[in-house]
């Protein structure tokens, strides 16, 4: 048995009942359950449809996300989340680069690295090198003035934790940012790279080992083992090429507003919903969200 979830942008709430019923009838589905009126609905189907991705493509034009997943074990016991462009709207290194006067150059490298065009570790070191001599207090200034949270993040973490899940923030960014974000959103732990500082200025380097794609997979397996659960019990979410390892290993790996090369390798793609979409995927109705 599989569950089909249809959802749209929470601010628009334009999911059409006729569309849901038409698709349910075409695929021989059960009764539709509305998780949020005009925003998210689900129904069960007996087998995976052959035309899933053709329908997905058509629905993208209508600002509707379509996800199909096995019905069993949908509610996960652990959340493993990327930070940049996932739990926050920005890439923290790009925001630091603006303050260092190299914003455009760093943003270009970031975009190429997140789309899988560049080696993550090499791209990170190149970008951090361009931040050399940036005063350390600029980190707090960027956190205070330039970082905003992705909608639905607090609800996602709080609702999963209220239902017994563990939440970990794992980023290829920097601990100075993950510590603040994790505390604000209620994560149980955070892992990231550490910017090196001497005499109140960034040295242009990070501590070793560098946390990249392999380290995110390692975090998933280590934390799951510590919790005595399996990767199948984990919901992972990210947007960049360095997230692909953890997204493929997790029981539910969601590409959220992800780069094209990342979407192409993920079966769960959220392009119109916000982070609360990850609650709908687990069968939570909006009136069950912790707000």
GIVENZI-V411591 format. One record per residue. N is the residue number from 0. SS is DSSP state (2 for helix, 1 for strand, 0 for the rest). BURIAL is # if it has 16 or more other C-alpha atoms within 10 Angstrom, else .. Layout:
[[N | SS | BURIAL] [N | SS | BURIAL]]
This chain:
[[0 | 0 | .] [1 | 1 | #] [2 | 1 | #] [3 | 1 | #] [4 | 1 | #] [5 | 1 | #] [6 | 1 | #] [7 | 1 | #] [8 | 0 | #] [9 | 0 | #] [10 | 0 | .] [11 | 0 | .] [12 | 0 | .] [13 | 0 | #] [14 | 0 | #] [15 | 0 | #] [16 | 2 | .] [17 | 2 | .] [18 | 2 | .] [19 | 2 | #] [20 | 2 | #] [21 | 2 | .] [22 | 2 | .] [23 | 2 | #] [24 | 2 | .] [25 | 2 | .] [26 | 0 | #] [27 | 0 | .] [28 | 0 | #] [29 | 0 | .] [30 | 0 | .] [31 | 0 | #] [32 | 1 | .] [33 | 1 | #] [34 | 1 | #] [35 | 1 | #] [36 | 0 | .] [37 | 0 | #] [38 | 0 | #] [39 | 1 | #] [40 | 1 | #] [41 | 1 | #] [42 | 1 | #] [43 | 1 | #] [44 | 1 | #] [45 | 0 | .] [46 | 0 | .] [47 | 0 | .] [48 | 0 | .] [49 | 0 | .] [50 | 0 | .] [51 | 2 | .] [52 | 2 | .] [53 | 2 | .] [54 | 2 | .] [55 | 2 | #] [56 | 2 | .] [57 | 2 | .] [58 | 2 | #] [59 | 2 | .] [60 | 2 | .] [61 | 0 | .] [62 | 0 | #] [63 | 1 | #] [64 | 1 | #] [65 | 1 | #] [66 | 1 | #] [67 | 1 | #] [68 | 1 | #] [69 | 1 | #] [70 | 0 | #] [71 | 0 | .] [72 | 0 | .] [73 | 0 | #] [74 | 0 | #] [75 | 0 | #] [76 | 0 | #] [77 | 1 | #] [78 | 1 | #] [79 | 1 | #] [80 | 1 | #] [81 | 0 | #] [82 | 0 | #] [83 | 0 | #] [84 | 0 | #] [85 | 0 | #] [86 | 0 | #] [87 | 1 | #] [88 | 0 | .] [89 | 0 | #] [90 | 0 | #] [91 | 2 | #] [92 | 2 | #] [93 | 2 | #] [94 | 2 | #] [95 | 2 | #] [96 | 2 | #] [97 | 2 | #] [98 | 2 | #] [99 | 2 | #] [100 | 0 | .] [101 | 0 | #] [102 | 2 | #] [103 | 2 | .] [104 | 2 | .] [105 | 2 | #] [106 | 2 | #] [107 | 2 | .] [108 | 2 | #] [109 | 2 | #] [110 | 2 | #] [111 | 2 | #] [112 | 2 | #] [113 | 2 | #] [114 | 0 | #] [115 | 0 | #] [116 | 0 | .] [117 | 0 | #] [118 | 0 | .] [119 | 2 | #] [120 | 2 | #] [121 | 2 | .] [122 | 2 | #] [123 | 2 | #] [124 | 2 | .] [125 | 2 | .] [126 | 2 | #] [127 | 2 | #] [128 | 2 | .] [129 | 0 | #] [130 | 0 | #] [131 | 0 | #] [132 | 0 | #] [133 | 0 | #] [134 | 1 | #] [135 | 0 | #] [136 | 2 | .] [137 | 2 | .] [138 | 2 | #] [139 | 2 | .] [140 | 2 | .] [141 | 2 | #] [142 | 2 | #] [143 | 2 | .] [144 | 2 | .] [145 | 0 | .] [146 | 0 | #] [147 | 0 | .] [148 | 1 | #] [149 | 0 | #] [150 | 0 | #] [151 | 0 | #] [152 | 2 | #] [153 | 2 | #] [154 | 2 | #] [155 | 2 | #] [156 | 2 | #] [157 | 2 | #] [158 | 2 | #] [159 | 2 | #] [160 | 2 | #] [161 | 2 | .] [162 | 0 | .] [163 | 0 | .] [164 | 0 | #] [165 | 1 | #] [166 | 1 | #] [167 | 1 | #] [168 | 1 | #] [169 | 1 | #] [170 | 1 | #] [171 | 1 | #] [172 | 1 | #] [173 | 1 | #] [174 | 2 | #] [175 | 2 | #] [176 | 2 | #] [177 | 2 | #] [178 | 2 | #] [179 | 2 | .] [180 | 2 | #] [181 | 2 | #] [182 | 2 | .] [183 | 2 | .] [184 | 2 | #] [185 | 0 | #] [186 | 0 | #] [187 | 0 | .] [188 | 1 | #] [189 | 1 | #] [190 | 1 | #] [191 | 1 | #] [192 | 1 | #] [193 | 0 | #] [194 | 1 | #] [195 | 1 | #] [196 | 1 | #] [197 | 1 | .] [198 | 0 | .] [199 | 0 | .] [200 | 1 | #] [201 | 1 | #] [202 | 1 | #] [203 | 1 | #] [204 | 1 | #] [205 | 1 | #] [206 | 0 | .] [207 | 0 | .] [208 | 0 | .] [209 | 0 | #] [210 | 0 | #] [211 | 0 | #] [212 | 2 | #] [213 | 2 | .] [214 | 2 | #] [215 | 2 | #] [216 | 2 | #] [217 | 2 | .] [218 | 2 | #] [219 | 2 | #] [220 | 2 | #] [221 | 2 | .] [222 | 2 | #] [223 | 2 | #] [224 | 2 | .] [225 | 2 | .] [226 | 0 | .] [227 | 0 | .] [228 | 0 | .] [229 | 0 | #] [230 | 2 | #] [231 | 2 | #] [232 | 2 | #] [233 | 1 | #] [234 | 1 | #] [235 | 1 | #] [236 | 1 | #] [237 | 1 | #] [238 | 0 | #] [239 | 0 | #] [240 | 2 | #] [241 | 2 | #] [242 | 2 | #] [243 | 2 | #] [244 | 2 | #] [245 | 2 | #] [246 | 2 | #] [247 | 2 | #] [248 | 2 | #] [249 | 0 | #] [250 | 0 | #] [251 | 1 | #] [252 | 1 | #] [253 | 1 | #] [254 | 1 | #] [255 | 1 | #] [256 | 0 | #] [257 | 0 | #] [258 | 0 | #] [259 | 2 | .] [260 | 2 | #] [261 | 2 | #] [262 | 2 | #] [263 | 0 | .] [264 | 0 | .] [265 | 0 | #] [266 | 0 | #] [267 | 1 | #] [268 | 1 | #] [269 | 1 | #] [270 | 0 | #] [271 | 0 | #] [272 | 0 | #] [273 | 0 | #] [274 | 0 | #] [275 | 0 | #] [276 | 2 | #] [277 | 2 | #] [278 | 2 | #] [279 | 2 | #] [280 | 0 | #] [281 | 0 | #] [282 | 0 | #] [283 | 0 | #] [284 | 0 | #] [285 | 2 | #] [286 | 2 | .] [287 | 2 | .] [288 | 0 | #] [289 | 0 | .] [290 | 0 | .]]
